[in-house]
Structures are given as structure tokens and as C-alpha cells.
Amino acid sequence: MTQRPRIWLSFAEAFDLPLVVDLRTAAQALGLCPATAYKLIRQGDFPCRFLRLGWQYRIPTADLLRALGIEDRPIYPADLRAGADFQEQRHTATEFETEDYA
């Protein structure tokens, strides 16, 4: 028995997408085969905004996530801690640069 290829993207994969994706990636995220995605674009029924660049289609990731019902990216505690650490290092570097050595 052959195993069917996985069609859907996981949440982690969806959140790691670049700012713009190709049509095949968008189709995978939507659970469509690429032929259906091309057909929907030709009919004007693709569920999110797309850009045509020459012979290629590009889909903004924000629009793709919105079409999937994902409005905002999740915030993880590790990301908040990393941002706080970065801000602290930046503040320390700024203090060092502005110290008066006279």
C-alpha cells in the first residue's frame, strides 16, 4: 500500500513562511492540489490576493494566513524573553557609547 503525500502545512510551517510564497506552497497550505489552485486563479476565485510576476504567481503570506482564518501570529514566551534581552543589550551599549570619559 502506498502512502499518500501530506497535503497540509502544520501551524509551525505556516508561521515560518517567508513574506511571499509561490502558488504551490499556498495550495499546500489551503489543502488544494496545484492544478486546482491554478484553475481557481484563472476563474478569479482564488481565496486570497495574489501577484502575477511574469509567468509566476506569488501570494503574500499575510493574505494566505488570513484566508486560513489565522489573523495574528502567536507570541511565545521565548520570543518575548529574547526581545527583552536584546533591548537590554541595546540599552547597555547606548549607555556605554554616551559615557563621559573626561
C-alpha positions as a Markdown table, in Angstrom:
| # | Residue | x | y | z |
|---|---|---|---|---|
| 1 | Met | 0.0 | 0.0 | 0.0 |
| 2 | Thr | 1.4 | 3.4 | -1.0 |
| 3 | Gln | 1.3 | 6.2 | 1.5 |
| 4 | Arg | -0.4 | 9.4 | 0.3 |
| 5 | Pro | 1.8 | 12.5 | 0.5 |
| 6 | Arg | 1.0 | 15.0 | 3.2 |
| 7 | Ile | -1.0 | 17.9 | 1.8 |
| 8 | Trp | -1.5 | 20.3 | 4.7 |
| 9 | Leu | 1.1 | 22.6 | 6.3 |
| 10 | Ser | 1.4 | 22.5 | 10.1 |
| 11 | Phe | 0.9 | 25.7 | 12.1 |
| 12 | Ala | 4.7 | 25.8 | 12.7 |
| 13 | Glu | 5.4 | 25.5 | 9.0 |
| 14 | Ala | 2.8 | 28.2 | 8.2 |
| 15 | Phe | 4.3 | 30.7 | 10.7 |
| 16 | Asp | 7.8 | 30.1 | 9.3 |
| 17 | Leu | 6.8 | 31.0 | 5.7 |
| 18 | Pro | 8.6 | 34.0 | 4.1 |
| 19 | Leu | 6.7 | 37.2 | 3.3 |
| 20 | Val | 5.6 | 35.9 | -0.1 |
| 21 | Val | 5.1 | 32.3 | -1.2 |
| 22 | Asp | 4.7 | 30.6 | -4.6 |
| 23 | Leu | 1.4 | 29.2 | -5.7 |
| 24 | Arg | 2.3 | 25.6 | -4.9 |
| 25 | Thr | 3.1 | 26.4 | -1.3 |
| 26 | Ala | -0.1 | 28.4 | -1.0 |
| 27 | Ala | -2.1 | 25.5 | -2.5 |
| 28 | Gln | -0.5 | 23.1 | 0.0 |
| 29 | Ala | -1.4 | 25.4 | 2.9 |
| 30 | Leu | -5.0 | 25.5 | 1.7 |
| 31 | Gly | -5.2 | 21.8 | 1.1 |
| 32 | Leu | -5.5 | 22.1 | -2.6 |
| 33 | Cys | -3.7 | 20.4 | -5.4 |
| 34 | Pro | -1.7 | 22.8 | -7.5 |
| 35 | Ala | -3.9 | 22.2 | -10.6 |
| 36 | Thr | -6.9 | 23.3 | -8.6 |
| 37 | Ala | -5.1 | 26.4 | -7.4 |
| 38 | Tyr | -4.2 | 27.4 | -11.0 |
| 39 | Lys | -7.8 | 26.8 | -12.1 |
| 40 | Leu | -9.2 | 29.0 | -9.2 |
| 41 | Ile | -6.8 | 31.8 | -10.2 |
| 42 | Arg | -7.9 | 31.6 | -13.8 |
| 43 | Gln | -11.5 | 31.7 | -12.7 |
| 44 | Gly | -10.8 | 34.6 | -10.3 |
| 45 | Asp | -11.9 | 32.5 | -7.3 |
| 46 | Phe | -8.6 | 32.0 | -5.5 |
| 47 | Pro | -9.4 | 32.7 | -1.8 |
| 48 | Cys | -6.7 | 35.3 | -1.3 |
| 49 | Arg | -4.9 | 38.1 | -3.1 |
| 50 | Phe | -2.1 | 37.1 | -5.5 |
| 51 | Leu | 0.6 | 38.8 | -7.5 |
| 52 | Arg | 1.5 | 37.8 | -11.1 |
| 53 | Leu | 5.2 | 38.3 | -11.8 |
| 54 | Gly | 5.8 | 37.3 | -15.4 |
| 55 | Trp | 4.7 | 33.7 | -15.6 |
| 56 | Gln | 4.7 | 33.1 | -11.9 |
| 57 | Tyr | 2.2 | 33.7 | -9.2 |
| 58 | Arg | 3.2 | 34.9 | -5.7 |
| 59 | Ile | 0.8 | 35.0 | -2.7 |
| 60 | Pro | 1.5 | 37.4 | 0.3 |
| 61 | Thr | 1.8 | 35.2 | 3.4 |
| 62 | Ala | -0.3 | 37.6 | 5.5 |
| 63 | Asp | -3.2 | 37.2 | 3.0 |
| 64 | Leu | -2.8 | 33.4 | 2.9 |
| 65 | Leu | -2.9 | 33.2 | 6.7 |
| 66 | Arg | -5.9 | 35.4 | 6.8 |
| 67 | Ala | -7.7 | 33.1 | 4.3 |
| 68 | Leu | -6.9 | 30.3 | 6.6 |
| 69 | Gly | -8.5 | 32.1 | 9.5 |
| 70 | Ile | -5.2 | 33.0 | 11.2 |
| 71 | Glu | -5.3 | 36.7 | 11.9 |
| 72 | Asp | -2.3 | 37.1 | 14.2 |
| 73 | Arg | 0.9 | 35.2 | 14.7 |
| 74 | Pro | 1.2 | 33.6 | 18.1 |
| 75 | Ile | 3.6 | 35.1 | 20.7 |
| 76 | Tyr | 5.8 | 32.7 | 22.5 |
| 77 | Pro | 7.4 | 33.4 | 25.9 |
| 78 | Ala | 10.8 | 32.6 | 24.5 |
| 79 | Asp | 10.4 | 35.3 | 21.8 |
| 80 | Leu | 9.4 | 37.8 | 24.5 |
| 81 | Arg | 12.4 | 37.0 | 26.6 |
| 82 | Ala | 14.7 | 37.2 | 23.5 |
| 83 | Gly | 13.3 | 40.6 | 22.7 |
| 84 | Ala | 13.7 | 41.8 | 26.3 |
| 85 | Asp | 17.3 | 40.6 | 26.3 |
| 86 | Phe | 18.0 | 42.3 | 23.0 |
| 87 | Gln | 16.6 | 45.6 | 24.3 |
| 88 | Glu | 18.6 | 45.3 | 27.5 |
| 89 | Gln | 21.8 | 44.8 | 25.5 |
| 90 | Arg | 21.0 | 47.7 | 23.2 |
| 91 | His | 20.3 | 50.0 | 26.2 |
| 92 | Thr | 23.6 | 48.9 | 27.8 |
| 93 | Ala | 25.5 | 49.6 | 24.5 |
| 94 | Thr | 23.9 | 53.0 | 24.3 |
| 95 | Glu | 24.9 | 53.9 | 27.8 |
| 96 | Phe | 28.5 | 52.8 | 27.1 |
| 97 | Glu | 28.7 | 55.0 | 24.0 |
| 98 | Thr | 27.4 | 58.1 | 25.7 |
| 99 | Glu | 29.5 | 57.9 | 28.9 |
| 100 | Asp | 31.7 | 60.9 | 29.5 |
| 101 | Tyr | 35.3 | 60.0 | 29.9 |
| 102 | Ala | 36.6 | 63.5 | 30.7 |
